[in-house]
Amino acid sequence: MFDTLSDRLANTFKGLRGKGRLSEADIDSAAREIRIALLEADVALPVVRSFIANVKERARGEEVSKALNPGQQVLKIVNDELVTILGGETRRLRFAKTAPTVIMLAGLQGAGKTTLAGKLGLWLKGQGHTPLLVACDLQRPNAVNQLSVVADRAGVAFYGPQPGNGVGDPVQVAKDSIEYARTKQHDIVIVDTAGRLGIDADMMQQAADIRDAVSPDEILFVVDAMIGQDAVNTAEAFRDGVGFDGVVLSKLDGDARGGAALSIAHVTGKQIMFASNGEKLDEFDAFHPDRMAGRILDMGDMLTLIEQAEKTFSQAEAEKMAAKLAKGPKEFTLDDFLAQMEQVRKMGSISKLLGMLPGMGQIKDQINNIDERDVDRTAAIIKSMTPAERQDPHIINGSRRARIAKGSGVEVSAVKSLVERFFDARKMMSRMAQGGGMPGMPGIPGMGGGPGRQKKQVKQAKGKRKSGNPMKRREEEAAAAARREAGPQAVEPAAANPFGLPAGGQSGSADEFDLPDEFKKFMK
């Protein structure tokens, strides 16, 4: 969603790099480019004016003029201001002192409230809660059945006594759900309310009546991040008519300009609390302004990536795999490789995972073109092998490759390529596990300079070269013969001992050298 904004900001900062000092013209030019980027991203005009004024004021201050790298300092200022307009610190849910905690969802029809109710329920279930989804949207056709299906997929409880489709009293359903939750010992109630295609008095009145009936601890306004500036107007209307405590952004994985999402928190004064970035129920998480700012500025989101890895990977399995690799590359088999690949796949889309790494915005076209089915093809190839072939891929010959290719529905060359890449990856992983770091990065601790790397071989010294001139070579051979006939006495003193001591037989030689008395006892 923020690709266009990220590209424009990246081009702006390229012009500031390498400058030892920023002039007024540099600051004004950068501010102008940032303003254009924000307006093109559909950010509300009052937000743009406030943002640019703060950036210019801080860019002209001492923190930039005295900085060692002014360009990076301006980037830091823009990052700080982005975090500010996105809401500052992460806003957490408020839970009631006495269960159940009531969360009411409000918003326009089509914003994704019903699906988001299931996502929020699944997320809270993962936090150790027992949520209950309540169907109070009795206007939209099949809304009650949809919420029932979503609740079943999420594995959470559902309460919908009325059939909907225009039948039933949503206020009474909301009231009854609180007592039902207490009886069934659900500690959180999520109330899905009706919406309209636009703001109208009936919708506002119904939402206000439900609010008064259940006294929710949190009212979350669900907004479609793709609807542009109208999202801000709708948010202001709900704030004034019903009131809400936080904002939930849906459809952040869309390709529309996402400036409305940047504007809501600043205009309404209510923070964004959650964000939905996909169609699957698990593609939902708490909204972190600092992490979103980092993504927009192509600085990555390593914290979210680490959190997803911690949810997916078992600590015991990771330690077991590290111990295997430390023993040697042959301990790591294709079965282990398949298990690791399936764990990574559980984390989500490969392209989304790569997008969380810093600097990936420069190759986002290649990342977007990644075929997620390649992982499935690789798994199919490995699963078409026998247990012996997975344990020792060296035994895979031509006939075995043909059989594996036929069983997995790929070309023989794909099987050969997979085995070769596996051997290369196994060597690299084993070297890193043994402390050798990454290959090709010598001299950096942990990146190729560790004990796992082979020591540099010392070249053997070559013998003394003979001259190519026949006359000079005969003279050298004659001199060498004369030295051999003269014996050791003819050897120069400095050449006879590597430490420059006199040779044996001369005055003050090593043979006549006597140790002090206090050292003689150690020589006995």
N, C-alpha and C positions, 0 to 999 in steps of 0.2 A: 504493500500500500504506500509506503514512504520511499519507494525507489527513486522517483523523480526528484523529490526533495533532497534525498541523500546525494544524488549525482550533482545537483546544483551547488550544494554546500561543499562537496568535495572539490569541485572545480574552483570555488572561491578560495579555499584554503591553500590550494596549490600555488596561487599567486603570492601568498604571504610567506611561503617557506623560503628559508635561506636568507631572509633579509635581517641584517643586524639591527636595524632601527626602522620603525614604522612612522611615516609622515602622516600629516592630517589628510593628505590626498589618498594615501593607502587605506586609512581607516574609513573614509567616506566611500571609497570605491567598494570596499568589502561590505560595508553596511548596505549599500545600494543593491549589491548582488544578493545578499541575504534577504532583503525586503522582497525582491522579485521572486526569489525561491519560495518564500512563505506565501505570498499572494497567489502564485501559480498552484501551490498545494491546497488552496481554498481555506487558508487560515483566516479567521475573522479580522477585519481591518483594525478594530480597537486593540486586539491582541498583538498584531504586527507593529502598530505604533509604539505600544508599551515595550515590546521586545527590543526593537531597534534602538529606542532611546536609552534603555538600560545598557545595551551592548556598547553603544558609542561612548556613553559616560564612563564606563569602566575601562574601555580600550584607551581612552585618553588619560587615564590615571597612572599612578606610579607602578602599579603591578605589571603593566606592559612596558612602560618606558625603561624600567630598570631590570627587566627580565633578560636572561641570557638568550632566549629564543622567543622573540615577540610573537611570531606566527603561531607557535604552539600555545602561547598564553591567550591569544585571542580565541583559539579553538576551545580552550578550557572555559573561557567566559561564555561562549555560545552554548557549551554543554551545560554550564550552571544555569543559564537562563532558560534553556529548554526544560530542564528538570523543574524549574520554578513554575513555568506555565502549565506543565503536565500535572502539577499538584504538589510538588515538593516530596515529602516523605510518603512512604507506603502506608495506606490507610487499611487497618484491620477491621474485621467484623466485631461488633459489640454483642456480647452474649448476655442474656438475662440472668439475673441472680438466681431466679427460680425458673426451672424449666416448665414449659418449652420456650425457646427463643423463636419469635415470629419474624419472618422475613417476607416482605410483600414486594412483588415485582410489578412494575407499572411501565407503560410505554405504548407506542402506536402499534396497530396491527401490522404484522410482517416484520417487526423488529427482531423477532427471534426469541420471544419471552418463553414460550413453551419448551423449546429445545434447551434454552439456557437454564430453565428450572431443573431439567434432568442433569445437565452438566454441573450445576451448583450442588445438586444432591449427591452426585458421584464424588465430587471434590470434598464435600463435607464428610462423606462416608469414609474417604481415605484419611481424614483427620481424626477418625475415631468416633464420629457422631452417628446418630440414628435418625436421619431426616425423614419427613413425611411430606409428599407432594400433594397439594390440595387444588382441585380443579374448580376455580371460580370464574372461568371464562365460559359462560353458558350462552353466549351470543353467536360466536363463530361456529359454522357447521363442523362437526366432528372434532372439535377442540378437546372435549373430555376424553374421547377415545385416543386421540394423539398423545395426550399427557400420560394416559395409562400405559401406552406402548413404550414411551420414553422412560417412564419409571421402571418398567420391567427390564428394559435393556440396561439401565443403570444399576439395577439390583437394589432399589430403595422402595419404601412403602408408598402406597397411593390411596388417596381418599377422594371419591367422587360419587356421592349418593344421588346426584341429579343427572339426568341423561344429557342435558344441554340442548343444543340446536334451538335455542330460544325458549326452553322450558326450564323452570326452576328459579329460585331466589339466591343469587350469589352471596348476598350479605348473610343470609341464614347458614349457608354452607360454610362460610368462613368462621362464623361463631361456633358451629357444631364441631368444626375440625380441631379447635383448641381442646375441648373436652375429650375428643377421640384420641388426640395425641397423649394426653395425660393418662388415659386408660391403658393405652398400648405402650406407654413408656417411650415415646419419641421425644428427644430433647430439642429438636428443631422442626418448625413448620414453615414450609415454603409455599406461599399463596400465589398462584398464577391468576392474574386478573385479565379482564377483557380489554381489548384496544379498539381503536377506530382507524380508518385510513387518514384521518386528520383530527385536529383538536375540535371537540364539540362539547356542549354543556352536559349531555347525558353521560358521556364517558367520564368526565371530570366528577360529576355528582356520584356516580357509582363507585369510583375509586375512593372518593372522600368518605362515603358511607362504610365501605369495607375497612378503611383506615380507622374510623371511629369505633367500629365494632370489635376489632381484634387488637387495637393499640400496638402496632408492630414495633419491634425493637429496631429494625432497619427497614427503610423503604428504598429500594434500589430502582433507579430509572434505567431501563434498558434502551439503548439507542443503537441504531444501525449506523456503523461507521462509514457507510458508503453513500449516505443521502446528502452529504454536503452541508451547506450553510443552514438548511432547514432544521438540521439536528440541533443547532444552537437555539433557534426560535422555539422549537418544540420543548427543549429542556427548560427554557425560561417560563413557558406557559405551564408546564407541570410543576415547576418550583413555586410559582405564584398560586396555582389552583389547588394542588394537593400537597405539595412539599415532598422532598426526598432527601435522603441522607448521603447517598453515593450514586455513582454512575457505573454502569456495566456496558462495555463496548462489545458489540457482536460484529461478526464478519470482518475481522481485521485481516483476514487472509485474502480479501478482495483486491482488485487492481484499480479501484477508484482512488481519487486524491483524498488523503486522510486528514486534511487540515481541520475538519470539524472536530475530530478527536483531540487535536491540539488546543482547540478553542474552548471546549465545554467547561473544563475545570476552572479556567481563568474567568470566563464570563459568569458562570453560575456560582462560583465560590464553593462548589462541592467536588470532592476528589473522585477520580476514577479509581474504582476498587478492584474490578475484575475485567478480564479481556478474554474473548473467545476468538481463536484464530484458526478455526477449521470446522469441518462438519462432524467429526467424530466426537463422542461424548468426553473423551479424555483430553481433547485439545482446548483446554480451558485452565486458567491459572490466575493467581492474584496479579494485579497490575503494579509494576514497580517503575515509577517515573525515571529513576536514574538509569535503569536497564534499557528502557525504551529510548531514552536520549542517546545512549551508547549505540543502539542499533541504527538510529537515524543518522548518526555521524560516522557510521561504519567502524565503530570501535568494538563491535561484538557484544555478546551477552554470555560471558563465560559462567557467571553464577547460575543462570537458569540451566545451562548445559550440564553443569556439575550436579545440580539438584535432580535433573531428570535421570542422570546416570546413577545417582544414589538410590533413586526409587526403583530402577530397573535391575541393577547389578547386585548380586549377593556378595557381601564382604568375604564370606568364607570361600566362595567359589573363586573370587579374585585372588585371594591369597594362595589357594591351591594352584591356580594357573601360573602365578608368578613363581612359585616353587618349582613347577615343572620346567618353565623356561630357563630358570637359573641352573638346572642340572645339565642342560644342553639342548640344542635344537631338535634332536631326534625324539625327545620326550613329547614334543608338541605335535599332535596328529591332526588329520583332517576332521576327525570327530570333534576335537577341541575347537578347531577353526569354525566348524559349522555352529557349535554352541555359542561361540562368541558373536558370530554374525547374526544369529537369531536374537541374541540379547540386544544388540545395537538396533535391530529392526523394531524391537518393542518400544524403543525410545521415540519412534515416530519417523517421519519422512527424512530421508538422507539429505535432501536439499535444504530442509529447514534446519537440520542439525549443523550442516556446513555454514549456513547463513548466520549462525550464532558466533562463528569464529571471527576475530578481528581481521579487517582487510579483505574480506570475501566479497565486498561490494564491487571490487575491481574485476571480478570474474563471475558476476552474478548471472550473465548469459549462459556460461558453461554450466553453472550450478542448476539453473532452471531447466536445462536440457538433459539433466541426469535422468536416465530411465530407471525408475524404481524396480522394474521387473528384472533387472540384471541380478539383483540379490536373489530373487526366486529361481532364476536360471542356474545360478551358482549352487544354490541349495539342492536343486534337482540333480545336478551333475554328481555332487558328493553322495547323495542318497542312492544313486544308481550304482555306486561302487560296493564291492564286498567288504566285510569287516577287515579282512587281511589287507586289502588295497588302501583302506583308510588309515590303517596303522602304519603301513610302509608303502608310500606312493611310488617308491623306486621300482617296484615290481610291475608297474603299469606299462606294458609294452604296446606294440601296435594293435594286436588283436583285442587286447583288453580295452584300449581306447575306443576302438570301433564299437565294442559291445556297450560301453558306458554312454557313448554318444547316441547310440540307437535307443537306449533306455531312457535317456533324459531329453531326447528330441532336439539335440543340437548338433553342430558340425564337429568332426573329429578334432579340428584345429582348436575349437573352444575348450575341449578337454585338455589338450596338450598345454594350451596357454594357462589354464587354471592351475595345473600342477606346477608349472614353472614359476608362476607368480607366488604360489604357496611356499615353494622352497626359498625364494628370495625374501618373502615376508617373515618366514620362520627364522632365517639367519639374523635379520635385523632385530626382531623381537627378542631373540635369545641374547644378542649382543647388548641390547639395552637393559635386559633383566640382570645381566652379569656385571653391569656398571660401566659398559663400554660407551654408552650414549648413542647418539644417532650417527650413522656413518656419513662421511663426507664433511664433518664439522670438527676438525682437529684443533687442539689447543684450547678448547672451551670446556671447563669442568662440567661433566654430565652430558656433554654433547659430542663425544668422540674422543676425549682425552683421558678417559678413565682406565682402570686396570684391565678392562676386557679387551682393549685394543692390543694388537700384536706390537711388540717392541720393534723399533726401527732397526733393521739389520745393518750391522757395521760392515762396510766393505773391507775385504782383505787387502792389506797393503801389497802393492805390486813390487816385484824385485827391481833392482837398479837397472835402468835401461842402458843398453849398449849404444854407442854412437853409430850413426849410419856411415860415417866417413871411415874407409878401410884403414887409412894411415893412423888416424886418431885412435881407432879401435885397437890396432896392434900396440900402440903406445900404452893404452890403458891395461891391456892384458899383460904386457911386460912389467909394468909397475906393480900389478897385483901379484905376479910371480915372485918379484923381488921381495915384497912384503912377507909372502909366505915363507921364503927361505930365511929371512931375518928373524922370524919367530915373534913371540908376544912382546919382546922388549921394544920392538920397533913401532908398536901401536902408540898413537898419541895419547897422553894421559886423559884428556877430556873425553876421548872416544872409548877408552877402556872401561869407563864406569858411567852408568846412566845418570848419576848424581854429580858428575864432575869431579869425583875424588881421584887422587892419584892411583895409577895402576900398581899391581903387586910388584914387589921387588925394589921399589924406589923409596927414598927417604920419606917418612911420614905416610907410608902406604897403609892400606886397610889391614895388612897382616901385622903391622906394628902397633896398631891402635889398641889401647887398653881401656876397658870399661871402668867407671868409678866403682868403689867397693860397695856402695848401697844398691847398685844394680846387679852385681855379680851373683847375689843370692837367688835372683829370679831366673838365672841361666843354668843353675845346677839341676 
